[in-house]
Amino acid sequence: MADASPDKTAIRNAATVIVLRDRQTTPRILMGQRGANAAFMPNKFVFPGGAVDATDKTVPLAHPVPAPCAARLTDDAPEDLADALAVAAIRELWEETGLVLGAPAPWAGPVPADWQSFAATGHVPTAAKLQFVFRALTPPGRPRRFDARFFLVDAADLASDPDDFSAASDELSHLQWVPLREARRFDMPFITEVVLSEIEARVQDTAAPASVPFFKNNDEESLFLRLRGA
């Protein structure tokens, strides 16, 4: 009988959220530590995030990904993926930190099982304030491979208390607001350090980036590209 289990080495679309706080004074970012038994990046300090689920394409957004970020997301990617990536980012932020990025409103239809706790807060997800700032493809040979899109959002745009992690799952431990200038003292993946450099360079700039870096690793070569919009 053929093995029906999923191929864990296949490249999966993923979304990561960088929540930035006090950007005009003493910038801080939200990070947590992955478990020691995690198959991907164990013990590392990371931003909240994870793979896009099949149901993410069916979840309606109160507001879609704004321009020009939507165009950057469809550069070298399917056109219908932008909103699913934003939904995944908001879902992962909620699951791993208990923070709500949403608009107060009732859900228009049935609520998927993995969104019921979010819906119980009285919000629907909104991508209005998400900025697409980085994309990275996990190099070959890793136990998991992701085509990850990194989104930036200001803590002031959250619909919940940024210090309340009471609804968080146990996927990330030691959730904390890390001063941006001290973040590299933590044990983090290389790509997280690269993204931090991008955030530091634009911490005072609230506009969406004119182009988005894409660290593209495939079997033939590693490329550092710029996404300018499909």
C-alpha positions as CSV (number, residue, x, y, z in Angstrom):
1,M,0.0,0.0,0.0
2,A,1.3,3.4,-0.9
3,D,2.3,5.7,1.9
4,A,-0.4,8.4,2.2
5,S,1.6,10.6,4.7
6,P,2.5,14.1,3.5
7,D,6.0,14.7,2.1
8,K,7.6,16.8,4.9
9,T,10.5,17.8,2.7
10,A,8.2,19.5,0.1
11,I,8.3,23.3,0.0
12,R,5.3,24.8,1.9
13,N,4.1,28.3,1.7
14,A,4.4,30.0,5.1
15,A,3.8,33.4,6.7
16,T,5.7,35.1,9.6
17,V,4.7,38.2,11.5
18,I,7.1,40.8,12.9
19,V,5.3,42.9,15.5
20,L,7.1,46.2,16.1
21,R,6.5,48.4,19.1
22,D,7.6,51.9,20.0
23,R,9.2,52.3,16.7
24,Q,9.8,56.1,17.0
25,T,11.4,55.9,20.5
26,T,12.9,52.5,21.7
27,P,11.9,50.0,19.0
28,R,11.0,46.5,20.3
29,I,10.0,43.3,18.5
30,L,8.0,40.3,19.6
31,M,9.9,37.0,19.7
32,G,9.6,33.6,21.3
33,Q,11.6,30.4,21.6
34,R,10.8,27.2,19.7
35,G,10.8,24.0,21.7
36,A,13.8,21.7,22.0
37,N,12.0,18.9,20.3
38,A,10.8,21.0,17.3
39,A,11.8,19.4,13.9
40,F,12.5,22.8,12.4
41,M,14.8,25.3,14.2
42,P,14.7,23.8,17.7
43,N,15.5,26.1,20.6
44,K,15.8,29.1,18.3
45,F,14.3,32.5,19.0
46,V,12.0,33.4,16.1
47,F,9.0,35.6,15.1
48,P,5.5,34.0,15.3
49,G,4.7,32.2,12.1
50,G,4.0,28.9,10.3
51,A,2.8,27.2,7.2
52,V,-0.3,28.1,5.2
53,D,-3.2,25.7,5.9
54,A,-5.7,24.5,3.3
55,T,-8.5,26.4,5.1
56,D,-6.7,29.7,5.0
57,K,-7.9,30.3,1.5
58,T,-11.5,30.1,2.6
59,V,-11.3,32.5,5.5
60,P,-12.6,36.0,4.6
61,L,-10.6,39.1,5.4
62,A,-12.4,42.3,6.7
63,H,-9.8,44.1,4.6
64,P,-7.4,42.6,2.0
65,V,-3.7,43.0,1.7
66,P,-3.2,46.6,0.6
67,A,-1.3,47.9,-2.4
68,P,1.6,47.8,-3.2
69,C,2.1,44.8,-0.9
70,A,-0.4,42.6,-2.7
71,A,1.5,43.1,-6.0
72,R,4.8,42.2,-4.3
73,L,3.2,39.0,-3.0
74,T,2.1,37.9,-6.5
75,D,5.5,38.5,-8.0
76,D,6.9,35.0,-8.8
77,A,3.9,33.5,-7.0
78,P,0.2,32.5,-7.8
79,E,-2.1,35.5,-7.9
80,D,-4.6,33.9,-5.5
81,L,-2.1,33.3,-2.7
82,A,-1.8,36.9,-1.2
83,D,-4.9,36.8,1.0
84,A,-4.2,33.2,2.1
85,L,-0.7,34.2,3.3
86,A,-2.1,37.2,5.2
87,V,-4.8,34.9,6.8
88,A,-2.0,32.4,7.8
89,A,0.0,35.2,9.3
90,I,-2.9,36.4,11.4
91,R,-3.8,32.9,12.5
92,E,-0.3,32.0,13.5
93,L,0.0,35.3,15.4
94,W,-3.1,34.4,17.3
95,E,-2.2,30.8,18.0
96,E,1.3,31.4,19.1
97,T,0.9,34.7,21.0
98,G,-2.8,35.2,21.7
99,L,-2.6,38.6,20.0
100,V,-5.5,39.7,17.7
101,L,-5.0,41.4,14.4
102,G,-8.7,41.9,13.4
103,A,-11.6,44.2,12.9
104,P,-14.7,44.0,15.3
105,A,-17.4,42.3,13.3
106,P,-19.4,39.0,13.2
107,W,-18.3,36.2,10.9
108,A,-20.4,36.0,7.7
109,G,-20.6,32.2,7.7
110,P,-19.4,29.1,9.4
111,V,-16.2,29.5,11.4
112,P,-13.5,26.9,10.7
113,A,-12.5,24.9,13.7
114,D,-9.0,26.4,14.0
115,W,-10.6,30.0,14.0
116,Q,-13.3,29.5,16.6
117,S,-11.2,30.9,19.5
118,F,-10.3,33.9,17.4
119,A,-13.9,34.5,16.3
120,A,-14.9,34.3,20.0
121,T,-13.0,37.6,20.6
122,G,-15.6,39.3,18.3
123,H,-13.2,40.0,15.5
124,V,-12.6,38.9,11.9
125,P,-9.0,39.0,10.5
126,T,-7.9,42.1,8.7
127,A,-4.8,42.5,6.5
128,A,-5.2,46.3,6.2
129,K,-2.1,47.1,8.3
130,L,0.2,44.2,7.2
131,Q,3.3,45.2,5.2
132,F,5.1,42.5,3.2
133,V,8.8,43.1,3.8
134,F,10.8,40.0,3.1
135,R,10.6,36.5,1.5
136,A,13.0,33.6,2.0
137,L,13.1,30.0,0.6
138,T,14.6,27.4,3.0
139,P,17.7,25.9,1.4
140,P,17.7,22.3,0.2
141,G,18.7,19.6,2.7
142,R,16.7,20.9,5.7
143,P,14.2,18.7,7.5
144,R,11.5,21.2,6.6
145,R,11.4,23.6,3.6
146,F,9.3,26.8,3.5
147,D,8.7,29.6,1.1
148,A,8.2,32.1,3.9
149,R,6.8,35.6,3.6
150,F,7.6,38.0,6.4
151,F,5.0,40.6,7.3
152,L,5.5,43.7,9.5
153,V,2.8,45.2,11.7
154,D,2.8,47.9,14.3
155,A,1.7,46.8,17.8
156,A,-0.6,49.9,17.9
157,D,-2.7,48.3,15.1
158,L,-3.4,45.2,17.2
159,A,-7.0,44.8,18.5
160,S,-5.8,43.3,21.8
161,D,-3.5,44.3,24.6
162,P,0.1,43.7,23.3
163,D,1.2,42.5,26.7
164,D,-1.5,39.9,27.1
165,F,-0.3,36.5,26.0
166,S,-2.8,34.5,28.1
167,A,-4.5,33.0,25.0
168,A,-1.2,31.8,23.5
169,S,-0.5,28.1,22.7
170,D,2.7,26.5,24.0
171,E,4.4,26.4,20.6
172,L,6.6,29.4,21.5
173,S,7.9,29.9,25.0
174,H,9.5,33.0,26.6
175,L,7.4,35.4,24.6
176,Q,8.8,38.8,25.1
177,W,9.3,42.3,23.6
178,V,13.0,42.4,22.7
179,P,14.7,45.8,22.2
180,L,15.6,45.8,18.5
181,R,19.2,46.8,19.2
182,E,19.6,43.8,21.6
183,A,17.9,41.1,19.5
184,R,21.1,39.6,18.1
185,R,22.1,38.5,21.6
186,F,19.5,35.8,21.3
187,D,20.2,32.4,19.5
188,M,18.3,32.9,16.3
189,P,18.4,31.4,12.7
190,F,20.6,33.1,10.2
191,I,17.6,34.3,8.1
192,T,16.0,35.9,11.1
193,E,19.2,38.0,11.5
194,V,19.0,39.0,7.8
195,V,15.3,40.1,8.3
196,L,16.3,42.0,11.4
197,S,18.7,44.1,9.3
198,E,15.9,45.0,7.0
199,I,13.7,46.0,9.9
200,E,16.4,48.1,11.4
201,A,16.9,49.9,8.1
202,R,13.3,50.9,7.8
203,V,12.2,51.2,11.5
204,Q,11.5,54.9,11.1
205,D,9.8,54.5,7.7
206,T,6.1,53.6,8.0
207,A,5.5,53.4,4.3
208,A,5.4,50.0,2.5
209,P,8.7,49.1,0.9
210,A,9.3,50.0,-2.8
211,S,10.6,46.5,-3.4
212,V,10.9,43.4,-1.2
213,P,14.1,41.2,-0.8
214,F,13.7,37.6,-1.8
215,F,16.4,35.2,-0.6
216,K,15.8,32.3,-3.1
217,N,17.5,29.1,-2.4
218,N,17.0,26.2,-4.8
219,D,19.0,23.1,-6.0
220,E,21.0,25.1,-8.5
221,E,22.0,28.3,-6.7
222,S,21.2,30.9,-4.1
223,L,19.9,34.2,-5.3
224,F,19.1,37.5,-3.6
225,L,16.4,39.1,-5.7
226,R,14.1,42.1,-5.3
227,L,10.3,41.7,-5.8
228,R,8.8,44.8,-7.4
229,G,5.3,43.6,-8.2
230,A,3.8,41.3,-10.8
